[in-house]
Amino acid sequence: MPAQTPALTFDDLKKQVKDGTIDTVLVCLVDMQGRLMGKRFHAKHFVNGAYKETHCCNYLLATDLEMATPEGYASTGWETGYGDYVMQPDLDTLRPVPWLEGTVMILCDVLDHDTHEPVPHSPRAVLKKQLARLEKMGFTAMMATELEFFLFEKSFDEIRKGGFRDLAPISGYNEDYNIFQTTKEEHVMRPLRNHLWDAGLPIECTKGEAEAGQEELNIKYAAALDTADYHTIAKHATKEIAWQQGHAVSFLPKWSPDRTGSSSHVHQSLWKDGENVFFDKSDGLGMSDMMKTYMAGMLKYAPDYTYFLAPYINSYKRFVKGTFAPTRTIWSVDNRTAGFRLCGASTKAVRVECRVGGSDINPYLAMAVQLAAGIAGIEEGLKLAPPFKGDAYSGDEGMIPTNLRDAFVSLKSSDMLRAALGDDVVDHYARAAEVEIEDFEAAVTDYEIARGFERC
């Protein structure tokens, strides 16, 4: 299926700039953490020439969440003086930003300043490389992500000034599918749906999730790169629109030990000539042999790519029995306790849902590594084990790595990912995992002080 038609053409933009409707262009790249970074251009300057390229410091793909500049990256550092990257706007991603006055947005590919070749560890490039491999095989990846997050009573500034303590969700009870409770939150969720739709994102719905103050945003499936773009833009918009309404929103997977965590499930299937090649009507579950080998690869290599589904220390706090977050990398039919769920069984919509990823994923990276694993399954002709039946929390085989250090070790030693992504990309993100571990190990937490201040 073709990629999304641009929400706004460049010719339309030039007309709107000329008549004064648009005066600002957000020119953005996606960083390692899946955030939008970039510049605000005067629209007239952008259409007069900056639409071809602009520049940024190459530290933007070698920082942590705090925008610190840790050592140890081969791509850049103090010893090389932190040079520039080229940001090349992708005109197919041009779209209005209805929640900001007179503003449009465009996403950029990141290029080497000297060679003008794609920077291999930039998130869009990582995903594009796997999509190119699929294209050579004759396939297109169709994917969708679910965005879960928490909405809070107070604003970002109030919570920050209060030391991120005494956090109160916007609702007082579990609001899963609850229409009355979510009505109280429509001052945030209604503009979110409507603005994103007007920005060209195929929004389906929002709903209350399985905890107080927890929301879910669903966007229709699309070609993989479009889906990653939609996810990133929607996550950014959620923060800005909540901020405009005086509320904080968080995509932290586990903000309280007493609350259900937030996930980002990824649905996927492969297509050819407008048809889902995962579907075979002669199979009892509607699964083609292609789908079975693809899923076998996803399962075999799940430990290798878990880092990209759970990239921070906090990510692993979400994997708790009985919370609808999985603990095992097994598959089952329409079973929300397993790490991988077969959805749409026996229909042309048959697909696999990976339930491992948290709300903190970078969608480009998370999708790319799942595709890489699926391709490996196809190339190796792997056999898919029979589906698990029952409560997947009850077993102890095929366990998801329980901490970032274990995921880091699996990532660094993965021959499959090194072959698919390249040594430089694997080493880059392995260093990112290592930075998170080092930073956490240097911290003294409230837990340690309260537990040992008097008693140790």
N, C-alpha and C positions, 0 to 999 in steps of 0.2 A: 504494500500500500504506500502511496506517496507521502512525502513529508508534508507537514502543515503549510498551507498557503500563508504568506506573511500577513500579519494582522494589519500592517500598514506598509504600503509601498513607498519607495524612496521618492517617486514622483509626487505621491500624495503629501509626503512630508514637506517637500519643497514648496508646494502650494500653501500648506498650513503655516509654514514659516513666513512666507511672503505676506499672507494676510494677517499675521500677528497672532494666530491661534496658538501656535507653539513657539516657545522661546527657550526651552531647555531640553537638552539631550543627555540622558544618563548613558555613558559609555562604560560598559562593565565587563570585567572578566570574572570567572569563577575560581576562587582560591581553593587550596587544599582541603579546607574545612567545609566547602560547599557554599561559601558566602559570596555576595556580590561586592566586588571592589572596583574602583575606577574613578571617573571624573564626571563633573557636570559641565557640559559644553554649552556656550551660547549657540543657539540653534543655527543662526546665520553663519557662524564660523564653521560649524559642523558640515552643513550642506555645501559650503564653498570649498571644502577640501579635506577636512578632518575625517570625513566618512571613509577615506582610503586607509588611514592608519594613524595611530597615536602611540605614545610610549609610556612605560611605567618602570619603576625599579624592579629588578628581578628578585628582590627579597619577598615579593608578594606570593611566591610559590616556595618559600622556605621559612615560614613563620609558624608559631603556634597560635592558640586561640587568643592569647594576649597581645599578639603582634610582636612578640619578642623575636630576636634573631639568634636562635641557638646554633652552635657550631656543629660541624660534622656532615654537612651536606656537600656533595661533590659538585652540585650545579652552581653554587654561588657561596659567598662568604666574605668575611672581612679581608681575607688574604687576596681576594680578587677585586675588592673595592665596590662590590654590589653595583653592577652595571645595569643596563636597560634590557627590557623585552619590548617587542613590538606588539601592540594590541591592534589586531586587524578586525574591524567590525564585520559581522556576518549580517548582511542586509536582509536575509531571510528571517532574522529574529527581531526586526524592527516592529515595535508595538507601542500603542498609547499606554500611559500610566494614569488612569482616570482618577486615582485617589490623590494625585499631586497636580496642582494647577499648571497648565501649559507645558506639560512634560511628556516626553516619549523616552523609551529605553531601547538599547540595542546591546546584544551580547557579542563578545569578541573571542576570536581564536588568538592564542598566544604564540608568537613566533620568535625564533632566535634573532637577536639584533643584527648579527653579521651575515648569517646564511639565509634568513627568512624562511627557514624550515620550522615546522611545528615543534614546540618544546614538548618532548615526549612525556614528561610527567605532569603536564597541565591536564586537568580533569577532562576537558572536552576532547583532547587529543587521545587520552587513554581509551575513552569510549569509542571514538571514531576508528581507532586501530582495530578493535574487535568487530565493529560493524563492517569494515572493509574485508576482514577475513570471511565473515558470513556472506558478503556480497559475492566473493569469489566462488563460494559454495552454491550460490544461486538463491540465497535466502535473505529475508528481511526480518528483523526482530521487532515484534509488537509488544509493548510493555506498558504497565501502569503502576503507579506507586500510590499508597495511601498515606496521608499526612495526619498524624495524631499529635496533639499538643494540649497544654493546660493553659487556661485563661484565669487570671488572678484578679482579685478585687482592686488591689492597689496598682499604681503606675510603676514603670521601670525605675524612675528616679526615686520614688518613695521606698521601694524595696531595696535598691542599692544603698541609699543613705541609712537604711535600717539594718545594714549588714547582712541582708538576705536571710533574716530571721522572721519568725512569726508569719510565715507565708499562709495566706488564706485564699483558696480557690474561689471563683466567682459564685459557685453554687454550694449548697450545704449537704448534698447527697448525690449518690450514684445517679447519673442522668442518662444512662444508656438507652437510646431511642426515645427518651422522655420529651414529649412535645411541649408540655407546660414549662418545664425548667428551661428548655432551650429557647422558648419565647422570651424569657428574661434576658437572654444573651444576644438577641437579634440586633441590638444596636451596634454590635461588632460583626456578627456573622452575616447579616444581610448585606451590608456594604462590601464585605469580603467576597461573597459569591458574585454580586453584581459587578463590582469593579474588575474582578478577574475575568469574568465573561466578556466584559467590554474591552479588556486588554487582549482578547483573542484566545484565551484558554478555555478548552471545552469542559467547563465545570459541570459536574453531575449534581452533587448535593453536599450538604453538611449534616451532621447528626451529633447527638450527645454520645460520648463513649462511656466505658465501663468504670467511671470514677467521678467524683465530684469535681466539676470544673473542667472535665476533659472533653475535647472536641475532636471530630474527625472531618477532614475535607477530602472528597473524592473527585478525581479528574478522570475523564474518559481515556481509555487506552489509546495509544498512538505509536507512531514510529519511535524507536528507542531514544534517539537524540532529542526529538521534540519532547518526549516525556520527561527526560532529565531537565530540559530547559523549563518546562512547566512547573516541575517540582521546586526548582530553585527560585523561580520568580514568585510562586505562590507562598513559599516559606518567608521570603523577604516581605511580601505584601502583608502577610498575616501580622508580622511584627509592627510594620508601619501603621496599619489600620487600627490595630489594638492600641498602639501608642496615641494615635489621634483621638481615640475615645477615652483616654485616661487609664488604660489597663495595661498590665504586663502580660506577656504570653511567653511560654517556655517550651522549647523542644528538647530539654534535658530528658534523657530516657527515664531516670529514676530520681525525682526531686525529693522524695520522702520514703523512708523504709516502710511506712504504713499505707502507702498509696500504690495502686497499680501503675506500671510503667507505660511509657509511650513508645509505639513501634512505628515502623514504616515498611509495611509489607510490599513486596514486589511481585507483580503478576507478569507472566511472560509466555510467549509462544512464538514459533517461527512460521513465516508465511512465504508463499511463492505464487506468483501470478494471481494475487488477490485471494488466495485460499490458505486456510490454516493447515499446515502440513503436520501438525501434531494430532490431527483428527483422522481416525480410521473407523468407519461405521461398522466394519466387520469385527472389531475388537469389543469385548464385553464392557470395557470402560471407555471405549472410543479413543483409545491411545494407539497412535501409530508406532511402528518400530523406531522411527526417528525420535519421537518423543521419549520413548523408554531409554534409548541410549543417551540422549541429552540429559534426562533426569539422573541417570546413573552417574554421569560425570559430575553433576551438581552435588550429589551425595558423597561421592568418593573424595572430592576435593574441598568439601565444606570447611574442614579445619584449616586448609591452606589460605582460604580467602575470608575467614571470619573477621580478621582485622578490619576489612573494608565495610563490614556490616556492624561492627562494634569498635569504633576507633579510639575510645577513651576509657579511662579507669571506670567512670560511672556507668558506661555502657553495660558492663557485666553484672551490675546490681539488678538489672531488669530480669535476668533469667531465673525466675523463681517459680517453683511448683505451684500450680493452681491459680495462676494469674493471667492465663491465656498467652503468656510469653513462653516460647518453647525452651526445653532444656536438652533436646536430643535432635540430631540431624538424621531423622528418619522421615519416610513419607507415608501418608495415609490418605484415604478418600474422604474429602469433606470433613476433616477432623482438625479442630483448632488446637489440639494439644501437641501436634507434631510440628517439627521444624519446616516441613514441606507438605503442602496440602494440594491434592488434586481437586481443581474446581471445574465445574461444567462438565462433569463426567457424562459420556455418551452423547454429547452435543457438539456442534461445530465450534462452540466457544470453549472447548476443553483447553485447559492451561494449567501451569503449575504456579502456585503461590509460595514464595519464600517468606517465611514468617520470622526469620532470625533477626533481620535488620531492625535497629532502633531508630527513633525519630532524629537522631544525630548523624545519620548517614550523609555522605556526599553521594548524591544519586548517580552521577556519572561513573564514579569509581565502583560503587556497589553493583551497578548494572553491568559494567564492563567485566568484572571478575566472574560474575555468574555466567555471562555469555562465554567467557574463556573456558570455564569448567564444563559447560554444556558442549562446546565444540570439542573439547578433549574427549568427552564421553562418546561423541559421534566418531571421531577419528580412531579411537581405541576399540570401538565396537563393544562397549561395556554392556553387561547384562544388568537389568534392573531387578532388584529383589522384590518379592511380593509385598503388597502394601501391609503396613502395620494396622492392627485392629485393636481398639480399646483405648485405655488411658495411657498416653505416651509418657506421662510423668512417672509411671510405675516401674520402668526399666532402667538399666544402667549401661546399655550399649549405645555407641554412636553419640557420645555426649558432646555438647558444644563446649569449646574451651571456656573455662570458668573465670579467666582473668586475662588482662591485656598482655602480660608477660608470655603466657602460653601461646596466645595468638601471634605475638611477635615472632616467637621461635618458629612456629609453623609457616608463617609468611616468609621469613628469611631463608628457610630451607626448602621452599617449594620449587621443584624443577618445572612443574607445569606452568606456574605463573611467570617464572623467569623466561621460559620459552615463549609464552603468549604476550607478555607485557614488555619484556626486556630487562636485563640485569639492572640497568640504571634506574628504571622505574621502581622495581622491587626494592632496591637498596634505598632509594629516596624515601619511600613510604615506611620502610622498616626503621629508618632513622627517625621519622615522625613519631612512630610508636614508641621508640626508645626515649625520645624527648619527653613524652607524656609520663612515662614510667619514672624517669629521673626527676622530673618536676614534682611528682607526687611523693616520691621517697624523701625529698628534701623538706616537705611540708610537715608541720606539727599541727595535728587536727584537734578539734574540740573533743572528739572521742578519746584521744590519748590523754589529754589533760584531765578530763572528768573522771576517767577510769583510774588513773594512776597518781594524780596530784597528792592525795593524802594516803592512799592505801598501798602504794608500792614501796 
